[in-house]
Amino acid sequence: MRRSCVVVLGVGFVLPPMVFAAGDIKNKEEVIASVENQRADLIKLSDQIWGFAETALKETKSSKLLADHAEKQGFKVVRGVANLPTAFIASYGEGRPIIGILGEFDALPGLSQKATPVKEPVEPGAAGHGCGHNLFGPGSLGAATAIKELIQAGKLKGTIRFYGTPAEEAVGGKIYMAREGLFNDVDVCLAWHPADETLADVRSSQALVDFIVEFHGKAAHAAHDPWNGRSAVDGLELFTHGLNMMREHVKPSVRMHYVIQDGGLVPNIVPEYAKLWCWVRDWKRTGVDEVFGRAKKIAEGAALMAGVESKVIVLGGDYEMLVNMTGAKLLNANLTWLGP
């Protein structure tokens, strides 16, 4: 994937407080005041997105809520960018620097949850927010609005953009937005993520490949003539066994996880079809490619042993994030200035 923008997530060590000019301090104080003034609206937005709990590419209400709010704040909003119905860009100002802020809003399947500290679903089996994306979009839009107000007042020059980025938990909307060149003219793009601590993070992100493994066999009656059948589930089990045997022989940074999506219908029919959904991760894309190559050979071998056919289907994936240490140090200095 072509890298068309700089994403700053930062560092985990503390720098001496940066010496800011008097004008910078005043602008920073006005930004803080703006965010405080927006507090009630941002909390309301977050609570509404929590309630919508819409999964990847289905975030219709959540996306509209944020885009409508941005328009009310004076941003120019372009919806449905990169052919993604729930992706949008809200912009204000003109010229450089062009500063982008990312905001996500998709929920996760099966995590329906009341606002309580114990497991208590609103609707069992329904979607819910487990990664704080209900906070992500409103928090970023609040920051963009604070900068927009300074530009509007003539205290800053340039362009501020809020990128409404859908489907982070699945296909990765930002990948398609980058492919369309929507970050090409950006000078810096800021991201954050809800967590249990506040810091500037330089750990990058894991690269991954997201793929399906299908096995096609031959159905037969499991009691009457099983010798005429070839079990797709046998192939699937051999594949998972091989994948798990490989865990001892990969680097500690590698992660492999899967779910079985189809394992037959009833016990007395030799299953002719089986399906597994798998992710392989590592801190570098080169590591992912090496492990994925081995996984594809395991699928071939499993099919050969079971007398069935295998098919590996790549759904998507991404590279590790390129960390900007200069931006990270600046972020850390601002966090230090801001204080607890």
LINPEDA-V764519 format. One record per helix or strand of 2 or more residues. SS is the DSSP state (a for helix, b for strand). FROM is the first residue (numbers start at 0). LEN is the number of residues. Records with the same first field share a line. If there is no record, write none. Layout:
SS = FROM-LEN, FROM-LEN
This chain:
b = 6-2, 75-4, 87-7, 97-6, 106-2, 157-7, 187-3, 206-10, 254-8, 272-10, 308-10
a = 21-31, 59-13, 80-3, 132-20, 172-7, 225-3, 231-18, 284-22, 324-14
